[in-house]
Amino acid sequence: MRLFIRHTTRYRYTDPVVYSIQQLRLTPRADACQQTIRWQLATPGHPRQQIDAHGNTAHTLVMTQ
């Protein structure tokens, strides 16, 4: 079975935001039961990738104006 998933996150604020830090947990996990054929993460700025305590990929995105 093949799945195609597109996810978009948008934030809207009443005032301009000068600082934002986010943990992005959107990366599919590859294991014996599933594989990822194509995946990309598009963000403003440069997210830092790390592996959490459970072996999942997470990205930290810090944005400042």
All heavy atoms as a GROMACS GRO file, in nm:
protein
  538
    1MET      N    1   0.085  -0.117   0.000
    1MET     CA    2   0.000   0.000   0.000
    1MET      C    3   0.090   0.124   0.000
    1MET      O    4   0.186   0.132   0.073
    1MET     CB    5  -0.087   0.001   0.126
    1MET     CG    6  -0.165   0.127   0.140
    1MET     SD    7  -0.251   0.156   0.298
    1MET     CE    8  -0.307  -0.001   0.346
    2ARG      N    9   0.056   0.221  -0.083
    2ARG     CA   10   0.128   0.348  -0.085
    2ARG      C   11   0.035   0.458  -0.037
    2ARG      O   12  -0.081   0.464  -0.075
    2ARG     CB   13   0.175   0.382  -0.225
    2ARG     CG   14   0.291   0.298  -0.268
    2ARG     CD   15   0.349   0.354  -0.394
    2ARG     NE   16   0.460   0.268  -0.433
    2ARG     CZ   17   0.552   0.304  -0.517
    2ARG    NH1   18   0.548   0.423  -0.573
    2ARG    NH2   19   0.650   0.224  -0.548
    3LEU      N   20   0.090   0.545   0.044
    3LEU     CA   21   0.016   0.661   0.094
    3LEU      C   22   0.085   0.787   0.048
    3LEU      O   23   0.208   0.795   0.046
    3LEU     CB   24   0.012   0.660   0.247
    3LEU     CG   25  -0.054   0.541   0.314
    3LEU    CD1   26  -0.037   0.551   0.464
    3LEU    CD2   27  -0.200   0.532   0.277
    4PHE      N   28   0.006   0.887   0.014
    4PHE     CA   29   0.057   1.020  -0.017
    4PHE      C   30  -0.003   1.114   0.086
    4PHE      O   31  -0.125   1.124   0.097
    4PHE     CB   32   0.015   1.064  -0.158
    4PHE     CG   33   0.055   1.205  -0.189
    4PHE    CD1   34   0.183   1.234  -0.233
    4PHE    CD2   35  -0.034   1.309  -0.173
    4PHE    CE1   36   0.220   1.364  -0.261
    4PHE    CE2   37   0.002   1.440  -0.200
    4PHE     CZ   38   0.130   1.466  -0.244
    5ILE      N   39   0.083   1.178   0.163
    5ILE     CA   40   0.037   1.267   0.270
    5ILE      C   41   0.102   1.403   0.251
    5ILE      O   42   0.224   1.413   0.234
    5ILE     CB   43   0.074   1.210   0.409
    5ILE    CG1   44   0.007   1.075   0.428
    5ILE    CG2   45   0.033   1.308   0.518
    5ILE    CD1   46   0.056   0.998   0.548
    6ARG      N   47   0.022   1.508   0.256
    6ARG     CA   48   0.074   1.644   0.253
    6ARG      C   49   0.020   1.714   0.377
    6ARG      O   50  -0.100   1.713   0.402
    6ARG     CB   51   0.028   1.718   0.128
    6ARG     CG   52   0.067   1.866   0.134
    6ARG     CD   53   0.037   1.937   0.008
    6ARG     NE   54   0.154   1.910  -0.077
    6ARG     CZ   55   0.156   1.924  -0.207
    6ARG    NH1   56   0.049   1.961  -0.272
    6ARG    NH2   57   0.266   1.901  -0.276
    7HIS      N   58   0.110   1.773   0.452
    7HIS     CA   59   0.071   1.843   0.575
    7HIS      C   60   0.120   1.987   0.566
    7HIS      O   61   0.235   2.012   0.531
    7HIS     CB   62   0.134   1.774   0.696
    7HIS     CG   63   0.116   1.851   0.822
    7HIS    ND1   64   0.003   1.840   0.899
    7HIS    CD2   65   0.194   1.943   0.883
    7HIS    CE1   66   0.013   1.921   1.003
    7HIS    NE2   67   0.129   1.984   0.995
    8THR      N   68   0.034   2.082   0.599
    8THR     CA   69   0.070   2.223   0.603
    8THR      C   70   0.030   2.279   0.739
    8THR      O   71  -0.083   2.259   0.783
    8THR     CB   72  -0.003   2.302   0.492
    8THR    OG1   73   0.029   2.245   0.366
    8THR    CG2   74   0.038   2.448   0.495
    9THR      N   75   0.124   2.345   0.804
    9THR     CA   76   0.096   2.414   0.930
    9THR      C   77   0.110   2.563   0.904
    9THR      O   78   0.212   2.608   0.850
    9THR     CB   79   0.194   2.372   1.040
    9THR    OG1   80   0.184   2.231   1.060
    9THR    CG2   81   0.165   2.445   1.170
   10ARG      N   82   0.008   2.640   0.942
   10ARG     CA   83   0.012   2.786   0.928
   10ARG      C   84  -0.025   2.847   1.062
   10ARG      O   85  -0.116   2.800   1.129
   10ARG     CB   86  -0.087   2.833   0.823
   10ARG     CG   87  -0.048   2.796   0.685
   10ARG     CD   88  -0.135   2.868   0.584
   10ARG     NE   89  -0.092   2.828   0.452
   10ARG     CZ   90  -0.170   2.767   0.364
   10ARG    NH1   91  -0.296   2.742   0.393
   10ARG    NH2   92  -0.122   2.733   0.247
   11TYR      N   93   0.046   2.952   1.096
   11TYR     CA   94   0.017   3.027   1.218
   11TYR      C   95  -0.027   3.167   1.179
   11TYR      O   96   0.032   3.228   1.090
   11TYR     CB   97   0.141   3.037   1.307
   11TYR     CG   98   0.191   2.904   1.357
   11TYR    CD1   99   0.295   2.839   1.294
   11TYR    CD2  100   0.132   2.844   1.468
   11TYR    CE1  101   0.342   2.717   1.340
   11TYR    CE2  102   0.178   2.723   1.514
   11TYR     CZ  103   0.283   2.660   1.450
   11TYR     OH  104   0.328   2.539   1.496
   12ARG      N  105  -0.126   3.219   1.249
   12ARG     CA  106  -0.169   3.358   1.229
   12ARG      C  107  -0.179   3.422   1.367
   12ARG      O  108  -0.243   3.367   1.457
   12ARG     CB  109  -0.305   3.361   1.160
   12ARG     CG  110  -0.298   3.311   1.019
   12ARG     CD  111  -0.430   3.333   0.946
   12ARG     NE  112  -0.417   3.286   0.811
   12ARG     CZ  113  -0.480   3.179   0.763
   12ARG    NH1  114  -0.562   3.112   0.839
   12ARG    NH2  115  -0.461   3.142   0.639
   13TYR      N  116  -0.117   3.536   1.379
   13TYR     CA  117  -0.114   3.608   1.506
   13TYR      C  118  -0.169   3.749   1.485
   13TYR      O  119  -0.156   3.806   1.376
   13TYR     CB  120   0.029   3.617   1.560
   13TYR     CG  121   0.091   3.483   1.587
   13TYR    CD1  122   0.174   3.422   1.494
   13TYR    CD2  123   0.067   3.417   1.707
   13TYR    CE1  124   0.232   3.298   1.518
   13TYR    CE2  125   0.125   3.294   1.732
   13TYR     CZ  126   0.206   3.235   1.638
   13TYR     OH  127   0.262   3.113   1.663
   14THR      N  128  -0.225   3.807   1.588
   14THR     CA  129  -0.278   3.944   1.578
   14THR      C  130  -0.165   4.048   1.575
   14THR      O  131  -0.182   4.154   1.518
   14THR     CB  132  -0.373   3.975   1.695
   14THR    OG1  133  -0.304   3.954   1.818
   14THR    CG2  134  -0.496   3.887   1.689
   15ASP      N  135  -0.051   4.016   1.637
   15ASP     CA  136   0.064   4.106   1.639
   15ASP      C  137   0.183   4.037   1.573
   15ASP      O  138   0.191   3.914   1.571
   15ASP     CB  139   0.101   4.142   1.783
   15ASP     CG  140  -0.009   4.220   1.854
   15ASP    OD1  141  -0.068   4.309   1.791
   15ASP    OD2  142  -0.037   4.188   1.972
   16PRO      N  143   0.279   4.114   1.522
   16PRO     CA  144   0.398   4.053   1.464
   16PRO      C  145   0.474   3.970   1.569
   16PRO      O  146   0.483   4.007   1.685
   16PRO     CB  147   0.483   4.174   1.420
   16PRO     CG  148   0.386   4.286   1.409
   16PRO     CD  149   0.278   4.259   1.510
   17VAL      N  150   0.528   3.858   1.526
   17VAL     CA  151   0.603   3.770   1.614
   17VAL      C  152   0.752   3.795   1.590
   17VAL      O  153   0.798   3.792   1.477
   17VAL     CB  154   0.569   3.622   1.585
   17VAL    CG1  155   0.653   3.529   1.670
   17VAL    CG2  156   0.420   3.597   1.608
   18VAL      N  157   0.826   3.820   1.698
   18VAL     CA  158   0.969   3.848   1.684
   18VAL      C  159   1.055   3.728   1.722
   18VAL      O  160   1.173   3.725   1.690
   18VAL     CB  161   1.011   3.971   1.767
   18VAL    CG1  162   0.942   4.097   1.715
   18VAL    CG2  163   0.980   3.951   1.914
   19TYR      N  164   0.997   3.628   1.789
   19TYR     CA  165   1.074   3.510   1.828
   19TYR      C  166   0.981   3.389   1.832
   19TYR      O  167   0.870   3.397   1.883
   19TYR     CB  168   1.137   3.531   1.966
   19TYR     CG  169   1.216   3.413   2.015
   19TYR    CD1  170   1.344   3.388   1.968
   19TYR    CD2  171   1.162   3.325   2.108
   19TYR    CE1  172   1.417   3.280   2.011
   19TYR    CE2  173   1.235   3.216   2.153
   19TYR     CZ  174   1.362   3.194   2.104
   19TYR     OH  175   1.434   3.086   2.149
   20SER      N  176   1.028   3.278   1.776
   20SER     CA  177   0.949   3.156   1.776
   20SER      C  178   1.043   3.037   1.782
   20SER      O  179   1.144   3.033   1.712
   20SER     CB  180   0.864   3.147   1.649
   20SER     OG  181   0.800   3.022   1.640
   21ILE      N  182   1.013   2.940   1.867
   21ILE     CA  183   1.087   2.815   1.872
   21ILE      C  184   0.985   2.702   1.864
   21ILE      O  185   0.883   2.705   1.932
   21ILE     CB  186   1.177   2.804   1.997
   21ILE    CG1  187   1.260   2.677   1.990
   21ILE    CG2  188   1.096   2.811   2.124
   21ILE    CD1  189   1.372   2.670   2.092
   22GLN      N  190   1.011   2.607   1.776
   22GLN     CA  191   0.916   2.498   1.753
   22GLN      C  192   0.988   2.366   1.745
   22GLN      O  193   1.100   2.358   1.694
   22GLN     CB  194   0.842   2.520   1.623
   22GLN     CG  195   0.766   2.649   1.616
   22GLN     CD  196   0.708   2.671   1.478
   22GLN    OE1  197   0.657   2.579   1.417
   22GLN    NE2  198   0.716   2.793   1.430
   23GLN      N  199   0.924   2.262   1.793
   23GLN     CA  200   0.968   2.124   1.774
   23GLN      C  201   0.882   2.064   1.664
   23GLN      O  202   0.760   2.056   1.680
   23GLN     CB  203   0.951   2.043   1.902
   23GLN     CG  204   1.059   2.063   2.004
   23GLN     CD  205   1.186   1.989   1.963
   23GLN    OE1  206   1.183   1.876   1.919
   23GLN    NE2  207   1.298   2.058   1.980
   24LEU      N  208   0.942   2.026   1.555
   24LEU     CA  209   0.869   1.968   1.443
   24LEU      C  210   0.889   1.817   1.446
   24LEU      O  211   1.002   1.768   1.436
   24LEU     CB  212   0.920   2.025   1.311
   24LEU     CG  213   0.924   2.178   1.303
   24LEU    CD1  214   0.991   2.222   1.175
   24LEU    CD2  215   0.785   2.235   1.316
   25ARG      N  216   0.782   1.745   1.463
   25ARG     CA  217   0.787   1.599   1.468
   25ARG      C  218   0.702   1.545   1.353
   25ARG      O  219   0.592   1.497   1.373
   25ARG     CB  220   0.738   1.549   1.603
   25ARG     CG  221   0.828   1.597   1.716
   25ARG     CD  222   0.783   1.548   1.851
   25ARG     NE  223   0.872   1.594   1.954
   25ARG     CZ  224   0.983   1.532   1.992
   25ARG    NH1  225   1.017   1.420   1.934
   25ARG    NH2  226   1.058   1.581   2.087
   26LEU      N  227   0.758   1.557   1.234
   26LEU     CA  228   0.684   1.524   1.112
   26LEU      C  229   0.754   1.418   1.028
   26LEU      O  230   0.699   1.372   0.928
   26LEU     CB  231   0.665   1.651   1.027
   26LEU     CG  232   0.588   1.763   1.095
   26LEU    CD1  233   0.601   1.893   1.017
   26LEU    CD2  234   0.441   1.725   1.109
   27THR      N  235   0.874   1.379   1.065
   27THR     CA  236   0.952   1.286   0.984
   27THR      C  237   0.902   1.144   1.003
   27THR      O  238   0.897   1.094   1.115
   27THR     CB  239   1.101   1.294   1.022
   27THR    OG1  240   1.143   1.429   1.012
   27THR    CG2  241   1.186   1.206   0.932
   28PRO      N  242   0.864   1.076   0.894
   28PRO     CA  243   0.820   0.938   0.907
   28PRO      C  244   0.936   0.847   0.950
   28PRO      O  245   1.050   0.869   0.911
   28PRO     CB  246   0.770   0.900   0.768
   28PRO     CG  247   0.817   1.006   0.677
   28PRO     CD  248   0.858   1.124   0.757
   29ARG      N  249   0.904   0.750   1.029
   29ARG     CA  250   1.006   0.658   1.078
   29ARG      C  251   1.019   0.540   0.982
   29ARG      O  252   0.920   0.481   0.942
   29ARG     CB  253   0.968   0.608   1.216
   29ARG     CG  254   1.075   0.526   1.281
   29ARG     CD  255   1.041   0.502   1.424
   29ARG     NE  256   1.150   0.430   1.487
   29ARG     CZ  257   1.170   0.425   1.615
   29ARG    NH1  258   1.087   0.487   1.695
   29ARG    NH2  259   1.270   0.358   1.664
   30ALA      N  260   1.140   0.507   0.946
   30ALA     CA  261   1.165   0.392   0.860
   30ALA      C  262   1.200   0.272   0.949
   30ALA      O  263   1.284   0.282   1.037
   30ALA     CB  264   1.279   0.421   0.764
   31ASP      N  265   1.132   0.162   0.926
   31ASP     CA  266   1.162   0.039   0.999
   31ASP      C  267   1.123  -0.080   0.912
   31ASP      O  268   1.095  -0.064   0.794
   31ASP     CB  269   1.093   0.037   1.136
   31ASP     CG  270   0.943   0.047   1.129
   31ASP    OD1  271   0.884   0.012   1.026
   31ASP    OD2  272   0.882   0.089   1.229
   32ALA      N  273   1.119  -0.198   0.969
   32ALA     CA  274   1.089  -0.319   0.892
   32ALA      C  275   0.947  -0.319   0.837
   32ALA      O  276   0.918  -0.388   0.739
   32ALA     CB  277   1.112  -0.442   0.978
   33CYS      N  278   0.857  -0.243   0.896
   33CYS     CA  279   0.716  -0.243   0.856
   33CYS      C  280   0.681  -0.133   0.756
   33CYS      O  281   0.575  -0.138   0.695
   33CYS     CB  282   0.627  -0.229   0.979
   33CYS     SG  283   0.641  -0.368   1.092
   34GLN      N  284   0.766  -0.033   0.742
   34GLN     CA  285   0.736   0.075   0.648
   34GLN      C  286   0.865   0.139   0.600
   34GLN      O  287   0.966   0.137   0.669
   34GLN     CB  288   0.646   0.182   0.710
   34GLN     CG  289   0.710   0.267   0.816
   34GLN     CD  290   0.616   0.375   0.869
   34GLN    OE1  291   0.496   0.368   0.848
   34GLN    NE2  292   0.670   0.473   0.935
   35GLN      N  293   0.858   0.196   0.482
   35GLN     CA  294   0.971   0.270   0.428
   35GLN      C  295   0.920   0.398   0.362
   35GLN      O  296   0.807   0.403   0.315
   35GLN     CB  297   1.051   0.186   0.329
   35GLN     CG  298   0.971   0.143   0.208
   35GLN     CD  299   1.055   0.063   0.112
   35GLN    OE1  300   1.162   0.106   0.073
   35GLN    NE2  301   1.005  -0.053   0.073
   36THR      N  302   1.004   0.498   0.361
   36THR     CA  303   0.969   0.625   0.300
   36THR      C  304   1.035   0.633   0.164
   36THR      O  305   1.157   0.616   0.152
   36THR     CB  306   1.017   0.741   0.388
   36THR    OG1  307   0.958   0.727   0.517
   36THR    CG2  308   0.978   0.875   0.330
   37ILE      N  309   0.956   0.657   0.061
   37ILE     CA  310   1.008   0.668  -0.074
   37ILE      C  311   1.060   0.809  -0.099
   37ILE      O  312   1.168   0.830  -0.152
   37ILE     CB  313   0.900   0.631  -0.178
   37ILE    CG1  314   0.863   0.483  -0.159
   37ILE    CG2  315   0.949   0.658  -0.320
   37ILE    CD1  316   0.742   0.439  -0.237
   38ARG      N  317   0.982   0.909  -0.058
   38ARG     CA  318   1.023   1.048  -0.074
   38ARG      C  319   0.964   1.128   0.041
   38ARG      O  320   0.849   1.110   0.078
   38ARG     CB  321   0.974   1.102  -0.208
   38ARG     CG  322   1.026   1.242  -0.236
   38ARG     CD  323   0.985   1.291  -0.371
   38ARG     NE  324   0.839   1.304  -0.374
   38ARG     CZ  325   0.768   1.310  -0.486
   38ARG    NH1  326   0.827   1.301  -0.602
   38ARG    NH2  327   0.638   1.324  -0.481
   39TRP      N  328   1.044   1.219   0.095
   39TRP     CA  329   0.999   1.302   0.207
   39TRP      C  330   1.079   1.431   0.205
   39TRP      O  331   1.198   1.432   0.175
   39TRP     CB  332   1.022   1.228   0.339
   39TRP     CG  333   0.982   1.308   0.457
   39TRP    CD1  334   0.857   1.314   0.512
   39TRP    CD2  335   1.062   1.394   0.535
   39TRP    NE1  336   0.856   1.399   0.618
   39TRP    CE2  337   0.981   1.450   0.635
   39TRP    CE3  338   1.195   1.432   0.530
   39TRP    CZ2  339   1.029   1.540   0.728
   39TRP    CZ3  340   1.243   1.522   0.624
   39TRP    CH2  341   1.158   1.574   0.721
   40GLN      N  342   1.012   1.542   0.238
   40GLN     CA  343   1.084   1.668   0.251
   40GLN      C  344   1.016   1.756   0.355
   40GLN      O  345   0.896   1.746   0.377
   40GLN     CB  346   1.096   1.742   0.119
   40GLN     CG  347   0.967   1.809   0.073
   40GLN     CD  348   0.986   1.884  -0.058
   40GLN    OE1  349   1.032   1.826  -0.155
   40GLN    NE2  350   0.952   2.010  -0.060
   41LEU      N  351   1.095   1.839   0.417
   41LEU     CA  352   1.048   1.935   0.515
   41LEU      C  353   1.089   2.073   0.465
   41LEU      O  354   1.208   2.100   0.448
   41LEU     CB  355   1.112   1.907   0.652
   41LEU     CG  356   1.078   2.001   0.766
   41LEU    CD1  357   0.930   1.992   0.799
   41LEU    CD2  358   1.162   1.969   0.887
   42ALA      N  359   0.992   2.157   0.436
   42ALA     CA  360   1.019   2.292   0.386
   42ALA      C  361   0.980   2.392   0.494
   42ALA      O  362   0.864   2.397   0.534
   42ALA     CB  363   0.941   2.318   0.258
   43THR      N  364   1.076   2.469   0.542
   43THR     CA  365   1.051   2.566   0.647
   43THR      C  366   1.123   2.696   0.615
   43THR      O  367   1.224   2.695   0.544
   43THR     CB  368   1.105   2.517   0.784
   43THR    OG1  369   1.247   2.507   0.776
   43THR    CG2  370   1.046   2.383   0.823
   44PRO      N  371   1.074   2.806   0.669
   44PRO     CA  372   1.156   2.927   0.667
   44PRO      C  373   1.265   2.910   0.773
   44PRO      O  374   1.238   2.859   0.881
   44PRO     CB  375   1.058   3.038   0.704
   44PRO     CG  376   0.951   2.971   0.780
   44PRO     CD  377   0.943   2.830   0.729
   45GLY      N  378   1.384   2.942   0.742
   45GLY     CA  379   1.492   2.921   0.839
   45GLY      C  380   1.554   2.783   0.821
   45GLY      O  381   1.526   2.712   0.726
   46HIS      N  382   1.639   2.746   0.916
   46HIS     CA  383   1.715   2.622   0.907
   46HIS      C  384   1.691   2.537   1.032
   46HIS      O  385   1.750   2.562   1.137
   46HIS     CB  386   1.864   2.653   0.891
   46HIS     CG  387   1.892   2.740   0.773
   46HIS    ND1  388   1.890   2.693   0.644
   46HIS    CD2  389   1.919   2.872   0.764
   46HIS    CE1  390   1.916   2.791   0.561
   46HIS    NE2  391   1.934   2.902   0.632
   47PRO      N  392   1.605   2.436   1.023
   47PRO     CA  393   1.579   2.352   1.139
   47PRO      C  394   1.699   2.263   1.173
   47PRO      O  395   1.773   2.220   1.084
   47PRO     CB  396   1.459   2.269   1.097
   47PRO     CG  397   1.463   2.268   0.949
   47PRO     CD  398   1.526   2.396   0.907
   48ARG      N  399   1.717   2.239   1.302
   48ARG     CA  400   1.824   2.151   1.349
   48ARG      C  401   1.763   2.013   1.377
   48ARG      O  402   1.665   2.001   1.449
   48ARG     CB  403   1.887   2.208   1.477
   48ARG     CG  404   2.014   2.135   1.516
   48ARG     CD  405   2.067   2.185   1.648
   48ARG     NE  406   1.992   2.114   1.752
   48ARG     CZ  407   1.956   2.163   1.868
   48ARG    NH1  408   1.984   2.286   1.898
   48ARG    NH2  409   1.889   2.091   1.954
   49GLN      N  410   1.822   1.911   1.318
   49GLN     CA  411   1.769   1.775   1.332
   49GLN      C  412   1.834   1.704   1.450
   49GLN      O  413   1.953   1.719   1.475
   49GLN     CB  414   1.798   1.697   1.204
   49GLN     CG  415   1.748   1.555   1.208
   49GLN     CD  416   1.772   1.483   1.077
   49GLN    OE1  417   1.752   1.538   0.971
   49GLN    NE2  418   1.816   1.358   1.085
   50GLN      N  419   1.752   1.628   1.523
   50GLN     CA  420   1.804   1.543   1.631
   50GLN      C  421   1.715   1.420   1.642
   50GLN      O  422   1.605   1.416   1.591
   50GLN     CB  423   1.811   1.618   1.764
   50GLN     CG  424   1.679   1.661   1.822
   50GLN     CD  425   1.634   1.797   1.775
   50GLN    OE1  426   1.708   1.871   1.711
   50GLN    NE2  427   1.510   1.832   1.804
   51ILE      N  428   1.765   1.320   1.711
   51ILE     CA  429   1.692   1.196   1.736
   51ILE      C  430   1.649   1.199   1.883
   51ILE      O  431   1.731   1.221   1.972
   51ILE     CB  432   1.779   1.073   1.709
   51ILE    CG1  433   1.836   1.076   1.566
   51ILE    CG2  434   1.700   0.944   1.733
   51ILE    CD1  435   1.732   1.076   1.456
   52ASP      N  436   1.519   1.174   1.907
   52ASP     CA  437   1.471   1.177   2.046
   52ASP      C  438   1.499   1.044   2.117
   52ASP      O  439   1.559   0.952   2.059
   52ASP     CB  440   1.322   1.216   2.052
   52ASP     CG  441   1.227   1.109   2.001
   52ASP    OD1  442   1.269   0.993   1.977
   52ASP    OD2  443   1.108   1.140   1.984
   53ALA      N  444   1.457   1.033   2.241
   53ALA     CA  445   1.486   0.916   2.325
   53ALA      C  446   1.421   0.788   2.272
   53ALA      O  447   1.462   0.678   2.309
   53ALA     CB  448   1.439   0.942   2.468
   54HIS      N  449   1.322   0.801   2.184
   54HIS     CA  450   1.253   0.685   2.130
   54HIS      C  451   1.300   0.650   1.989
   54HIS      O  452   1.244   0.563   1.924
   54HIS     CB  453   1.102   0.709   2.130
   54HIS     CG  454   1.048   0.739   2.265
   54HIS    ND1  455   1.034   0.644   2.363
   54HIS    CD2  456   1.008   0.856   2.320
   54HIS    CE1  457   0.985   0.700   2.472
   54HIS    NE2  458   0.969   0.829   2.449
   55GLY      N  459   1.402   0.721   1.940
   55GLY     CA  460   1.456   0.695   1.807
   55GLY      C  461   1.386   0.768   1.694
   55GLY      O  462   1.412   0.741   1.577
   56ASN      N  463   1.298   0.860   1.728
   56ASN     CA  464   1.227   0.938   1.626
   56ASN      C  465   1.306   1.063   1.588
   56ASN      O  466   1.371   1.124   1.672
   56ASN     CB  467   1.090   0.982   1.678
   56ASN     CG  468   1.004   0.865   1.715
   56ASN    OD1  469   0.980   0.776   1.633
   56ASN    ND2  470   0.958   0.861   1.839
   57THR      N  471   1.297   1.101   1.462
   57THR     CA  472   1.362   1.223   1.415
   57THR      C  473   1.273   1.343   1.449
   57THR      O  474   1.154   1.342   1.422
   57THR     CB  475   1.385   1.217   1.263
   57THR    OG1  476   1.468   1.105   1.235
   57THR    CG2  477   1.452   1.344   1.213
   58ALA      N  478   1.334   1.444   1.507
   58ALA     CA  479   1.264   1.570   1.537
   58ALA      C  480   1.352   1.683   1.485
   58ALA      O  481   1.472   1.668   1.467
   58ALA     CB  482   1.242   1.585   1.686
   59HIS      N  483   1.289   1.796   1.456
   59HIS     CA  484   1.361   1.914   1.411
   59HIS      C  485   1.324   2.032   1.502
   59HIS      O  486   1.207   2.049   1.534
   59HIS     CB  487   1.324   1.950   1.267
   59HIS     CG  488   1.371   1.850   1.167
   59HIS    ND1  489   1.300   1.736   1.139
   59HIS    CD2  490   1.481   1.846   1.089
   59HIS    CE1  491   1.364   1.666   1.047
   59HIS    NE2  492   1.474   1.731   1.015
   60THR      N  493   1.424   2.109   1.541
   60THR     CA  494   1.400   2.230   1.618
   60THR      C  495   1.420   2.349   1.524
   60THR      O  496   1.523   2.360   1.457
   60THR     CB  497   1.498   2.241   1.736
   60THR    OG1  498   1.480   2.127   1.819
   60THR    CG2  499   1.471   2.368   1.817
   61LEU      N  500   1.319   2.434   1.518
   61LEU     CA  501   1.323   2.551   1.432
   61LEU      C  502   1.313   2.675   1.520
   61LEU      O  503   1.217   2.692   1.593
   61LEU     CB  504   1.207   2.547   1.332
   61LEU     CG  505   1.194   2.665   1.237
   61LEU    CD1  506   1.317   2.677   1.148
   61LEU    CD2  507   1.068   2.650   1.154
   62VAL      N  508   1.415   2.760   1.514
   62VAL     CA  509   1.416   2.886   1.588
   62VAL      C  510   1.414   2.999   1.486
   62VAL      O  511   1.496   3.002   1.394
   62VAL     CB  512   1.542   2.898   1.677
   62VAL    CG1  513   1.542   3.031   1.750
   62VAL    CG2  514   1.548   2.783   1.775
   63MET      N  515   1.318   3.088   1.502
   63MET     CA  516   1.307   3.202   1.411
   63MET      C  517   1.307   3.331   1.490
   63MET      O  518   1.239   3.343   1.591
   63MET     CB  519   1.179   3.189   1.328
   63MET     CG  520   1.182   3.068   1.238
   63MET     SD  521   1.031   3.041   1.146
   63MET     CE  522   1.003   3.198   1.073
   64THR      N  523   1.386   3.426   1.445
   64THR     CA  524   1.391   3.560   1.506
   64THR      C  525   1.380   3.662   1.395
   64THR      O  526   1.418   3.638   1.281
   64THR     CB  527   1.521   3.581   1.583
   64THR    OG1  528   1.631   3.566   1.493
   64THR    CG2  529   1.535   3.484   1.698
   65GLN      N  530   1.326   3.777   1.429
   65GLN     CA  531   1.318   3.886   1.332
   65GLN      C  532   1.407   3.997   1.372
   65GLN      O  533   1.439   4.023   1.478
   65GLN     CB  534   1.176   3.939   1.322
   65GLN     CG  535   1.092   3.856   1.232
   65GLN     CD  536   0.958   3.925   1.205
   65GLN    OE1  537   0.910   4.005   1.284
   65GLN    NE2  538   0.900   3.892   1.094
   0.00000   0.00000   0.00000
